[in-house]
Structure formats: structure tokens, C-alpha cells
Amino acid sequence: MATFRKYEFAVYATFRTINDSEVEPRTVVELGHINPANPKAWCVDVLWENDEPKNWAKYQTWPEPVGIHTFAGWDEQYAADYEQHKSL
């Protein structure tokens, strides 16, 4: 099942290393340095064709829906996942 997730990496180089080695089909939108609390952080949104690979999970970030970017038609899915994540 397709999955929409948001990620924050400590630095751009970390994102590049992980993204460049990933084989799972996905669409990536690089949002860049959007976290004023951590100006070196590199933020991206990813729409996975299938489930999110486990090695990406530790970089998840959960801004209040839907943040500054979304994929058309995916707002509801992100909002539902956000609420589920908040309750954990």
C-alpha cells in the first residue's frame, strides 16, 4: 500500500546517503532547511509506492497536518496517520 511520510535528517549528506542507496519506488520532494530550531536539518516528503522501508522510520517527523507540503490527494491519509502516531 502506498504511504506518505515526512522526514528530517540532521544534515543533507545523511539524506543523500540513504536516498541514493534506496531501491524502493518512491517520489521525493526535498523541502530543504525549513526547521528554524535546527537550521542544518534537511527535510523531505516521500510518497512510497509500497510500505516505508524500516531504515527510514527513525527519520520520520510529524508536523501538524499537513505541514508546508503535501502530495495531491494524500492529506486525509497523512492526517489519519498523524492522529494514530500522536496516540502512541
C-alpha positions in Angstrom: 0.0 0.0 0.0 1.3 3.5 -0.8 2.5 5.6 2.1 3.1 9.3 2.6 5.8 10.2 5.2 7.7 13.3 6.2 11.4 13.1 7.3 14.0 15.3 8.9 17.7 14.4 8.6 20.4 16.0 10.7 22.3 17.1 7.6 21.8 17.0 3.9 24.6 14.4 3.5 22.7 11.9 5.6 19.7 12.2 3.4 21.8 11.8 0.2 23.4 8.7 1.5 20.2 7.0 2.5 18.2 8.2 -0.5 20.9 7.3 -3.1 21.1 3.7 -1.8 17.3 3.2 -1.6 15.8 0.8 -4.2 12.1 1.0 -3.2 10.0 3.0 -5.7 9.1 6.5 -4.4 8.6 10.1 -5.2 10.7 12.5 -3.1 10.2 16.3 -2.6 13.2 18.0 -1.0 11.9 20.8 1.2 15.3 21.8 2.4 16.2 23.8 5.6 12.7 24.6 7.0 13.2 23.9 10.7 14.2 27.2 12.4 15.0 25.2 15.6 17.6 23.2 13.6 18.8 25.2 10.6 21.1 22.3 9.4 18.3 19.8 9.2 17.2 18.7 5.8 13.5 17.9 5.4 11.9 15.8 2.7 8.5 14.4 1.9 8.3 10.9 0.4 5.4 9.1 -1.3 6.3 5.5 -1.2 4.7 3.1 -3.8 4.6 0.5 -1.1 5.3 0.4 2.7 8.0 2.7 4.1 11.4 0.8 4.4 12.3 0.2 8.1 15.6 2.1 7.8 13.8 5.4 7.1 11.5 5.2 10.1 14.0 6.7 12.6 14.0 9.9 10.4 10.2 10.4 10.5 8.9 13.7 11.7 5.2 14.5 12.4 4.3 18.2 11.8 0.7 19.1 12.4 -1.2 18.2 9.2 0.0 18.7 6.7 3.0 21.0 7.1 4.2 23.1 4.2 3.8 20.4 1.5 1.6 17.6 0.6 1.0 15.3 -2.3 -2.3 15.9 -4.0 -5.0 13.5 -2.6 -2.9 12.4 0.4 -3.9 14.9 3.1 -6.5 12.6 4.7 -4.1 9.7 4.9 -1.4 11.8 6.5 -3.8 13.3 9.0 -5.1 9.9 10.0 -1.5 8.6 10.4 -0.6 11.7 12.4 -3.5 11.1 14.8 -2.5 7.5 15.2 1.1 8.4 15.8 0.1 11.0 18.4 -1.8 8.4 20.4 1.2 6.1 20.7 
